[in-house]
Amino acid sequence: MLLGLTFSLLVTLVAAYYPDASDFSADLATKGQVAEKSSDFTYYAFVTFTTLGYGDLLPTAPVSKSLATLMGVTGQLYVAVILAMLVGKYSSSRAQSE
């Protein structure tokens, strides 16, 4: 949750400093009203972090494309690390019980 909220803050900051960094297909935000649409940015950050990618928001500027790539890769690495930790704990506890 904390990573998703951190990424939503970064997406909001990018939208504030680069208004044309992203293209909203459903006209979710208008320029100059970034604070009012922070829930849309949070939604986008979590969808990208979990690599669902519904396509509601399309990054168009290099900074927003880089941030989307970072979110997707971080989401995949997070799942891989958590699974590796769980498998390691399970296998070590099983080996000790035998």
matplotlib code that plots the C-alpha trace (Angstrom):
import matplotlib.pyplot as plt

x = [0.0, 2.8, 4.5, 1.3, 0.6, 4.2, 3.8, 0.5, 2.2, 4.9, 2.3, 0.5, 3.7, 4.5, 1.0, 1.4, 4.8, 4.1, 0.4, 0.7, 2.8, -0.2, -3.3, -6.6, -8.7, -11.9, -11.3, -10.6, -8.7, -8.4, -5.3, -4.8, -7.1, -4.5, -5.5, -9.1, -8.2, -5.7, -7.9, -7.6, -3.8, -3.9, -6.1, -3.6, -0.6, -2.1, -3.3, 0.2, 2.0, 0.0, 0.6, -3.1, -2.9, -6.5, -5.4, -7.3, -4.2, -1.5, 1.9, 3.1, 6.1, 9.4, 9.2, 5.7, 6.8, 9.8, 7.7, 5.2, 8.0, 9.5, 6.1, 5.6, 9.0, 8.8, 5.5, 6.9, 10.0, 7.9, 5.9, 9.0, 10.7, 7.7, 7.2, 10.9, 10.7, 7.7, 9.2, 12.4, 10.6, 8.4, 11.3, 13.5, 10.8, 10.0, 13.7, 14.0, 10.9, 12.3]
y = [0.0, 2.4, 1.9, 2.5, 5.7, 6.8, 6.2, 8.0, 11.1, 10.9, 10.7, 13.7, 15.7, 14.8, 15.9, 19.2, 20.1, 18.6, 19.1, 17.4, 14.4, 12.2, 11.7, 10.9, 9.0, 9.5, 13.2, 12.5, 15.7, 19.2, 21.3, 23.2, 21.0, 18.4, 18.4, 17.7, 14.6, 13.0, 10.0, 9.3, 9.5, 7.1, 4.7, 5.0, 4.3, 1.2, -0.1, 0.4, -0.9, -4.2, -4.2, -4.4, -1.5, -0.7, 2.1, 5.0, 7.1, 7.1, 8.5, 10.7, 12.6, 10.9, 11.6, 10.0, 7.0, 6.5, 6.7, 4.1, 1.8, 2.2, 1.4, -1.7, -3.1, -2.3, -4.1, -7.2, -7.2, -6.7, -9.8, -11.9, -10.8, -11.6, -15.0, -15.8, -14.9, -17.0, -20.0, -19.6, -19.5, -22.4, -24.6, -23.7, -24.5, -27.7, -28.8, -28.1, -30.2, -33.3]
z = [0.0, 0.9, -2.4, -4.3, -2.4, -3.0, -6.7, -6.8, -5.2, -7.9, -10.6, -9.1, -9.0, -12.6, -13.6, -11.7, -13.3, -16.8, -17.6, -21.0, -19.7, -19.9, -22.1, -20.4, -22.8, -20.7, -20.0, -16.4, -15.7, -17.0, -16.8, -13.6, -11.5, -10.5, -6.8, -7.6, -9.6, -7.2, -6.8, -10.5, -10.2, -7.2, -9.3, -12.2, -9.9, -8.4, -11.8, -13.2, -10.1, -10.3, -14.1, -15.0, -17.3, -18.2, -20.6, -19.0, -18.9, -21.5, -20.6, -23.5, -22.2, -21.5, -17.7, -17.4, -19.6, -17.3, -14.2, -15.7, -16.5, -13.0, -11.4, -13.5, -12.9, -9.2, -9.0, -10.6, -8.4, -5.3, -6.1, -6.9, -3.6, -1.5, -3.1, -2.7, 1.0, 1.6, -0.2, 1.7, 5.1, 4.2, 3.0, 6.0, 8.5, 6.8, 6.7, 10.5, 11.3, 9.6]

ax = plt.figure().add_subplot(projection="3d")
ax.plot(x, y, z, "-o")
ax.set_aspect("equal")
plt.show()
